[in-house]
């Protein structure tokens, strides 16, 4: 018999609808029950592609005896952190403060007034691995609630007051000078793994925002070190096991320092941000290696993470049934991490011709007994995790083949193994469409479309996704944005990150196709974001509106983690918008935000790389490049190609073409006079709305950009 989660749309909540636990979604019904029965709340937070969430569900939430304890002593609430980051952020701050660590599943116990008093992450059903058992924790908390209620409530109240100071810092500081950027580079250099790429000596968690910062600092200063760290890290990721060498895209992170063993879930926000980083690396270096990694990822998203109407799905699970399993329910205890992606050596023999198999083994490190160097859970016994073990030249020498034959054999092998893998049970697809993550992916497709060769299809994909969001999640009459769409249902009021990330995507799309609609929408989103989230006292933007009384704290996100903080993206958006519109209020908000983040940038620069990237952009200056000419015409394309080939991360490119000219002039009056000269496509290079001599040839524009 299903519980109350059966009526929800969240894939994560629906995974728990048949648990014997009497789950409630976050809401007044659960709170009223807790108050009426005077019971503490057990809050469980996770997401649908979370491996350890699945483990805890199977071990504890599907266990009837444990469910009986939960149902007898607690009101149990399940929250999808991807739909309700506001709830997650409050209680994760508590867990990190009280335990020194965080992660999902997150388990927190609350008073009926929603104040937290105990928490952690994954709990095994009984004590092991140095972790307390879930059953023992439940029994002890039930006892303490009965016998020491006053102490619990006093402690919870004190903790909440302490939490109020977290994430709300701000002030009237001044925007830091460029010395803070140099300090940030030094912080990354101190943590850089010179042998293997990435930062730190253990598990490698990629944060593309740190690579974007380093690439921008190289461009601003011409220093080699930040460039070399970023490129080495991108190369290590693209060659290692974190990349899906058969189907494209990237897994969440590498559990080992060698980039060999991934945690196999695939998240949309990772694909988007890594595409941006690889595209920028390709533009900087001209190296096709980086461009191909970006293309491979975009193809994966197009094929496996795209809604029929153009929006982008959220994620694919790490776990799936082994290849020889019969079809089963979406969540099943027989599922294993990485089962969809790993290979027995005998499967390679069965799928490929002998010569191709030998080449494939040499290239990707396939061994008869398996190749996993790090397997604490014994999940990959006799399995091979694909990584680039040898260069094309080395494979040629090992197999006695020409390099051309090696490349051809690898292409055949990839096609054939993709076909074989396609017959396996697929990982669970989280098919909700999140506005924020779609904004990042729109930005990635749009940037790839204007930078990579033959990018029209990428721009088209970005355009379709933007129209999807506009149709299903944006109420233009009210100026409100929703966060989640699934099964024809849109819900959850947007958070600051939804507004910021979507604005970012639209500004990239404007620069790719020149349609003023995207600028008009971006301006409306920015205005609404300021109205709902701006902190006029401390500067920067809160994550929430503060209107939901069930969310105890109104916080600001300061950390650029797997997803960048809303304020970091928003200030970068304002740098673009202010240099398009000349709006002085935007310029003032930029300075207030940098001032609000001055302390953390100065003392914990590695924690805010996207904010540092925005500060780098401010210090580099934001030139405007207007290209006036008919789209597709040879002269327009020649000028566009000059800009496309040059890495100018702080520049704003404005295509001024065809039927869009009048609308663009209404939004940006300063562009009205920037017309083609003598019937020829013309480029205008401007700073602070003062433009250089119009350039009508690629050579003239090259010379101007060189001086820039």
JOMOKA-V398888 format. One record per residue. N is the residue number from 1. RES is the residue in three letters. PHI is phi in whole degrees, 0 to 359 (999 if undefined). Layout:
{{N & RES & PHI} {N & RES & PHI}}
//
This chain:
{{1 & UNK & 999} {2 & UNK & 289} {3 & UNK & 265} {4 & UNK & 293} {5 & UNK & 287} {6 & UNK & 298} {7 & UNK & 270} {8 & UNK & 273} {9 & UNK & 259} {10 & UNK & 299} {11 & UNK & 303} {12 & UNK & 293} {13 & UNK & 296} {14 & UNK & 293} {15 & UNK & 298} {16 & UNK & 253} {17 & UNK & 292} {18 & UNK & 257} {19 & UNK & 295} {20 & UNK & 289} {21 & UNK & 292} {22 & UNK & 277} {23 & UNK & 291} {24 & UNK & 242} {25 & UNK & 285} {26 & UNK & 298} {27 & UNK & 167} {28 & UNK & 297} {29 & UNK & 300} {30 & UNK & 292} {31 & UNK & 296} {32 & UNK & 295} {33 & UNK & 297} {34 & UNK & 298} {35 & UNK & 293} {36 & UNK & 295} {37 & UNK & 261} {38 & UNK & 54} {39 & UNK & 245} {40 & UNK & 289} {41 & UNK & 261} {42 & UNK & 260} {43 & UNK & 255} {44 & UNK & 243} {45 & UNK & 239} {46 & UNK & 196} {47 & UNK & 205} {48 & UNK & 287} {49 & UNK & 254} {50 & UNK & 272} {51 & UNK & 300} {52 & UNK & 287} {53 & UNK & 296} {54 & UNK & 297} {55 & UNK & 298} {56 & UNK & 293} {57 & UNK & 299} {58 & UNK & 296} {59 & UNK & 286} {60 & UNK & 242} {61 & UNK & 282} {62 & UNK & 267} {63 & UNK & 273} {64 & UNK & 299} {65 & UNK & 294} {66 & UNK & 293} {67 & UNK & 300} {68 & UNK & 299} {69 & UNK & 297} {70 & UNK & 300} {71 & UNK & 292} {72 & UNK & 283} {73 & UNK & 247} {74 & UNK & 221} {75 & UNK & 258} {76 & UNK & 262} {77 & UNK & 238} {78 & UNK & 248} {79 & UNK & 232} {80 & UNK & 272} {81 & UNK & 296} {82 & UNK & 282} {83 & UNK & 273} {84 & UNK & 236} {85 & UNK & 297} {86 & UNK & 293} {87 & UNK & 293} {88 & UNK & 301} {89 & UNK & 296} {90 & UNK & 298} {91 & UNK & 278} {92 & UNK & 292} {93 & UNK & 301} {94 & UNK & 297} {95 & UNK & 297} {96 & UNK & 294} {97 & UNK & 294} {98 & UNK & 268} {99 & UNK & 243} {100 & UNK & 82} {101 & UNK & 212} {102 & UNK & 206} {103 & UNK & 147} {104 & UNK & 233} {105 & UNK & 290} {106 & UNK & 257} {107 & UNK & 240} {108 & UNK & 224} {109 & UNK & 252} {110 & UNK & 236} {111 & UNK & 288} {112 & UNK & 300} {113 & UNK & 270} {114 & UNK & 76} {115 & UNK & 274} {116 & UNK & 283} {117 & UNK & 227} {118 & UNK & 204} {119 & UNK & 196} {120 & UNK & 187} {121 & UNK & 244} {122 & UNK & 284} {123 & UNK & 240} {124 & UNK & 293} {125 & UNK & 299} {126 & UNK & 227} {127 & UNK & 301} {128 & UNK & 194} {129 & UNK & 57} {130 & UNK & 76} {131 & UNK & 255} {132 & UNK & 293} {133 & UNK & 283} {134 & UNK & 298} {135 & UNK & 298} {136 & UNK & 297} {137 & UNK & 296} {138 & UNK & 301} {139 & UNK & 295} {140 & UNK & 291} {141 & UNK & 294} {142 & UNK & 299} {143 & UNK & 295} {144 & UNK & 298} {145 & UNK & 296} {146 & UNK & 289} {147 & UNK & 258} {148 & UNK & 227} {149 & UNK & 304} {150 & UNK & 302} {151 & UNK & 296} {152 & UNK & 298} {153 & UNK & 291} {154 & UNK & 295} {155 & UNK & 297} {156 & UNK & 297} {157 & UNK & 297} {158 & UNK & 295} {159 & UNK & 295} {160 & UNK & 298} {161 & UNK & 297} {162 & UNK & 293} {163 & UNK & 294} {164 & UNK & 300} {165 & UNK & 277} {166 & UNK & 272} {167 & UNK & 73} {168 & UNK & 243} {169 & UNK & 295} {170 & UNK & 183} {171 & UNK & 167} {172 & UNK & 257} {173 & UNK & 293} {174 & UNK & 265} {175 & UNK & 301} {176 & UNK & 295} {177 & UNK & 279} {178 & UNK & 291} {179 & UNK & 298} {180 & UNK & 296} {181 & UNK & 293} {182 & UNK & 296} {183 & UNK & 297} {184 & UNK & 298} {185 & UNK & 299} {186 & UNK & 296} {187 & UNK & 299} {188 & UNK & 293} {189 & UNK & 297} {190 & UNK & 294} {191 & UNK & 261} {192 & UNK & 290} {193 & UNK & 270} {194 & UNK & 293} {195 & UNK & 276} {196 & UNK & 242} {197 & UNK & 80} {198 & UNK & 83} {199 & UNK & 233} {200 & UNK & 90} {201 & UNK & 253} {202 & UNK & 241} {203 & UNK & 308} {204 & UNK & 255} {205 & UNK & 259} {206 & UNK & 288} {207 & UNK & 237} {208 & UNK & 304} {209 & UNK & 298} {210 & UNK & 290} {211 & UNK & 288} {212 & UNK & 297} {213 & UNK & 299} {214 & UNK & 295} {215 & UNK & 296} {216 & UNK & 292} {217 & UNK & 293} {218 & UNK & 299} {219 & UNK & 295} {220 & UNK & 289} {221 & UNK & 253} {222 & UNK & 66} {223 & UNK & 290} {224 & UNK & 281} {225 & UNK & 300} {226 & UNK & 297} {227 & UNK & 298} {228 & UNK & 295} {229 & UNK & 294} {230 & UNK & 294} {231 & UNK & 293} {232 & UNK & 296} {233 & UNK & 291} {234 & UNK & 298} {235 & UNK & 294} {236 & UNK & 297} {237 & UNK & 296} {238 & UNK & 289} {239 & UNK & 270} {240 & UNK & 273} {241 & UNK & 285} {242 & UNK & 292} {243 & UNK & 272} {244 & UNK & 277} {245 & UNK & 284} {246 & UNK & 261} {247 & UNK & 249} {248 & UNK & 85} {249 & UNK & 86} {250 & UNK & 232} {251 & UNK & 280} {252 & UNK & 297} {253 & UNK & 196} {254 & UNK & 256} {255 & UNK & 282} {256 & UNK & 242} {257 & UNK & 282} {258 & UNK & 267} {259 & UNK & 65} {260 & UNK & 266} {261 & UNK & 247} {262 & UNK & 274} {263 & UNK & 271} {264 & UNK & 278} {265 & UNK & 293} {266 & UNK & 240} {267 & UNK & 250} {268 & UNK & 300} {269 & UNK & 295} {270 & UNK & 292} {271 & UNK & 301} {272 & UNK & 297} {273 & UNK & 289} {274 & UNK & 291} {275 & UNK & 301} {276 & UNK & 303} {277 & UNK & 293} {278 & UNK & 293} {279 & UNK & 296} {280 & UNK & 295} {281 & UNK & 296} {282 & UNK & 295} {283 & UNK & 293} {284 & UNK & 292} {285 & UNK & 262} {286 & UNK & 73} {287 & UNK & 276} {288 & UNK & 296} {289 & UNK & 305} {290 & UNK & 289} {291 & UNK & 297} {292 & UNK & 292} {293 & UNK & 297} {294 & UNK & 294} {295 & UNK & 299} {296 & UNK & 302} {297 & UNK & 288} {298 & UNK & 297} {299 & UNK & 293} {300 & UNK & 301} {301 & UNK & 296} {302 & UNK & 300} {303 & UNK & 281} {304 & UNK & 245} {305 & UNK & 236} {306 & UNK & 244} {307 & UNK & 295} {308 & UNK & 306} {309 & UNK & 264} {310 & UNK & 116} {311 & UNK & 290} {312 & UNK & 246} {313 & UNK & 288} {314 & UNK & 273} {315 & UNK & 188} {316 & UNK & 237} {317 & UNK & 291} {318 & UNK & 283} {319 & UNK & 263} {320 & UNK & 200} {321 & UNK & 289} {322 & UNK & 300} {323 & UNK & 304} {324 & UNK & 268} {325 & UNK & 274} {326 & UNK & 278} {327 & UNK & 305} {328 & UNK & 216} {329 & UNK & 299} {330 & UNK & 303} {331 & UNK & 246} {332 & UNK & 208} {333 & UNK & 297} {334 & UNK & 282} {335 & UNK & 296} {336 & UNK & 231} {337 & UNK & 297} {338 & UNK & 74} {339 & UNK & 302} {340 & UNK & 290} {341 & UNK & 253} {342 & UNK & 265} {343 & UNK & 224} {344 & UNK & 283} {345 & UNK & 303} {346 & UNK & 294} {347 & UNK & 293} {348 & UNK & 296} {349 & UNK & 299} {350 & UNK & 289} {351 & UNK & 263} {352 & UNK & 242} {353 & UNK & 298} {354 & UNK & 304} {355 & UNK & 296} {356 & UNK & 294} {357 & UNK & 297} {358 & UNK & 297} {359 & UNK & 293} {360 & UNK & 297} {361 & UNK & 300} {362 & UNK & 295} {363 & UNK & 292} {364 & UNK & 249} {365 & UNK & 68} {366 & UNK & 283} {367 & UNK & 230} {368 & UNK & 303} {369 & UNK & 265} {370 & UNK & 94} {371 & UNK & 229} {372 & UNK & 289} {373 & UNK & 277} {374 & UNK & 213} {375 & UNK & 214} {376 & UNK & 295} {377 & UNK & 264} {378 & UNK & 55} {379 & UNK & 271} {380 & UNK & 239} {381 & UNK & 302} {382 & UNK & 62} {383 & UNK & 256} {384 & UNK & 245} {385 & UNK & 260} {386 & UNK & 287} {387 & UNK & 211} {388 & UNK & 279} {389 & UNK & 268} {390 & UNK & 210} {391 & UNK & 288} {392 & UNK & 301} {393 & UNK & 297} {394 & UNK & 294} {395 & UNK & 297} {396 & UNK & 301} {397 & UNK & 293} {398 & UNK & 294} {399 & UNK & 254} {400 & UNK & 70} {401 & UNK & 253} {402 & UNK & 287} {403 & UNK & 297} {404 & UNK & 297} {405 & UNK & 293} {406 & UNK & 298} {407 & UNK & 299} {408 & UNK & 294} {409 & UNK & 295} {410 & UNK & 294} {411 & UNK & 296} {412 & UNK & 297} {413 & UNK & 296} {414 & UNK & 298} {415 & UNK & 299} {416 & UNK & 292} {417 & UNK & 290} {418 & UNK & 298} {419 & UNK & 297} {420 & UNK & 297} {421 & UNK & 295} {422 & UNK & 294} {423 & UNK & 274} {424 & UNK & 281} {425 & UNK & 299} {426 & UNK & 281} {427 & UNK & 296} {428 & UNK & 301} {429 & UNK & 259} {430 & UNK & 275} {431 & UNK & 264} {432 & UNK & 282} {433 & UNK & 254} {434 & UNK & 259} {435 & UNK & 302} {436 & UNK & 300} {437 & UNK & 293} {438 & UNK & 295} {439 & UNK & 301} {440 & UNK & 296} {441 & UNK & 288} {442 & UNK & 300} {443 & UNK & 300} {444 & UNK & 294} {445 & UNK & 296} {446 & UNK & 295} {447 & UNK & 295} {448 & UNK & 299} {449 & UNK & 295} {450 & UNK & 265} {451 & UNK & 252} {452 & UNK & 276} {453 & UNK & 300} {454 & UNK & 51} {455 & UNK & 267} {456 & UNK & 301} {457 & UNK & 293} {458 & UNK & 289} {459 & UNK & 298} {460 & UNK & 298} {461 & UNK & 295} {462 & UNK & 297} {463 & UNK & 295} {464 & UNK & 297} {465 & UNK & 294} {466 & UNK & 297} {467 & UNK & 293} {468 & UNK & 300} {469 & UNK & 296} {470 & UNK & 296} {471 & UNK & 287} {472 & UNK & 258} {473 & UNK & 232} {474 & UNK & 240} {475 & UNK & 254} {476 & UNK & 295} {477 & UNK & 296} {478 & UNK & 264} {479 & UNK & 67} {480 & UNK & 239} {481 & UNK & 240} {482 & UNK & 260} {483 & UNK & 264} {484 & UNK & 232} {485 & UNK & 233} {486 & UNK & 199} {487 & UNK & 52} {488 & UNK & 68} {489 & UNK & 245} {490 & UNK & 252} {491 & UNK & 201} {492 & UNK & 74} {493 & UNK & 302} {494 & UNK & 295} {495 & UNK & 260} {496 & UNK & 304} {497 & UNK & 294} {498 & UNK & 296} {499 & UNK & 295} {500 & UNK & 293} {501 & UNK & 293} {502 & UNK & 293} {503 & UNK & 302} {504 & UNK & 303} {505 & UNK & 299} {506 & UNK & 293} {507 & UNK & 292} {508 & UNK & 293} {509 & UNK & 292} {510 & UNK & 305} {511 & UNK & 287} {512 & UNK & 272} {513 & UNK & 238} {514 & UNK & 75} {515 & UNK & 284} {516 & UNK & 297} {517 & UNK & 305} {518 & UNK & 292} {519 & UNK & 292} {520 & UNK & 301} {521 & UNK & 293} {522 & UNK & 300} {523 & UNK & 295} {524 & UNK & 294} {525 & UNK & 296} {526 & UNK & 295} {527 & UNK & 298} {528 & UNK & 292} {529 & UNK & 299} {530 & UNK & 296} {531 & UNK & 295} {532 & UNK & 273} {533 & UNK & 236} {534 & UNK & 295} {535 & UNK & 260} {536 & UNK & 290} {537 & UNK & 273} {538 & UNK & 259} {539 & UNK & 81} {540 & UNK & 70} {541 & UNK & 242} {542 & UNK & 290} {543 & UNK & 283} {544 & UNK & 232} {545 & UNK & 282} {546 & UNK & 85} {547 & UNK & 279} {548 & UNK & 272} {549 & UNK & 293} {550 & UNK & 281} {551 & UNK & 263} {552 & UNK & 297} {553 & UNK & 234} {554 & UNK & 259} {555 & UNK & 251} {556 & UNK & 248} {557 & UNK & 277} {558 & UNK & 256} {559 & UNK & 259} {560 & UNK & 271} {561 & UNK & 265} {562 & UNK & 302} {563 & UNK & 244} {564 & UNK & 290} {565 & UNK & 294} {566 & UNK & 302} {567 & UNK & 295} {568 & UNK & 295} {569 & UNK & 288} {570 & UNK & 296} {571 & UNK & 290} {572 & UNK & 292} {573 & UNK & 300} {574 & UNK & 294} {575 & UNK & 299} {576 & UNK & 290} {577 & UNK & 298} {578 & UNK & 293} {579 & UNK & 274} {580 & UNK & 262} {581 & UNK & 255} {582 & UNK & 72} {583 & UNK & 292} {584 & UNK & 289} {585 & UNK & 295} {586 & UNK & 296} {587 & UNK & 300} {588 & UNK & 293} {589 & UNK & 293} {590 & UNK & 301} {591 & UNK & 293} {592 & UNK & 297} {593 & UNK & 291} {594 & UNK & 299} {595 & UNK & 294} {596 & UNK & 295} {597 & UNK & 262} {598 & UNK & 301} {599 & UNK & 297} {600 & UNK & 292} {601 & UNK & 294} {602 & UNK & 282} {603 & UNK & 253} {604 & UNK & 222} {605 & UNK & 303} {606 & UNK & 296} {607 & UNK & 280} {608 & UNK & 229} {609 & UNK & 296} {610 & UNK & 289} {611 & UNK & 294} {612 & UNK & 295} {613 & UNK & 298} {614 & UNK & 294} {615 & UNK & 296} {616 & UNK & 300} {617 & UNK & 298} {618 & UNK & 299} {619 & UNK & 286} {620 & UNK & 286} {621 & UNK & 91} {622 & UNK & 237} {623 & UNK & 287} {624 & UNK & 251} {625 & UNK & 239} {626 & UNK & 255} {627 & UNK & 245} {628 & UNK & 259} {629 & UNK & 171} {630 & UNK & 291} {631 & UNK & 297} {632 & UNK & 89} {633 & UNK & 291} {634 & UNK & 301} {635 & UNK & 294} {636 & UNK & 297} {637 & UNK & 294} {638 & UNK & 297} {639 & UNK & 291} {640 & UNK & 298} {641 & UNK & 296} {642 & UNK & 300} {643 & UNK & 290} {644 & UNK & 300} {645 & UNK & 280} {646 & UNK & 253} {647 & UNK & 277} {648 & UNK & 231} {649 & UNK & 294} {650 & UNK & 264} {651 & UNK & 280} {652 & UNK & 248} {653 & UNK & 258} {654 & UNK & 237} {655 & UNK & 289} {656 & UNK & 241} {657 & UNK & 224} {658 & UNK & 46} {659 & UNK & 291} {660 & UNK & 275} {661 & UNK & 297} {662 & UNK & 295} {663 & UNK & 297} {664 & UNK & 295} {665 & UNK & 295} {666 & UNK & 294} {667 & UNK & 281} {668 & UNK & 231} {669 & UNK & 304} {670 & UNK & 293} {671 & UNK & 272} {672 & UNK & 301} {673 & UNK & 274} {674 & UNK & 270} {675 & UNK & 251} {676 & UNK & 301} {677 & UNK & 262} {678 & UNK & 54} {679 & UNK & 74} {680 & UNK & 251} {681 & UNK & 305} {682 & UNK & 224} {683 & UNK & 250} {684 & UNK & 239} {685 & UNK & 259} {686 & UNK & 233} {687 & UNK & 226} {688 & UNK & 51} {689 & UNK & 71} {690 & UNK & 253} {691 & UNK & 253} {692 & UNK & 284} {693 & UNK & 303} {694 & UNK & 304} {695 & UNK & 250} {696 & UNK & 250} {697 & UNK & 229} {698 & UNK & 300} {699 & UNK & 296} {700 & UNK & 296} {701 & UNK & 293} {702 & UNK & 304} {703 & UNK & 295} {704 & UNK & 293} {705 & UNK & 292} {706 & UNK & 298} {707 & UNK & 293} {708 & UNK & 297}}
//
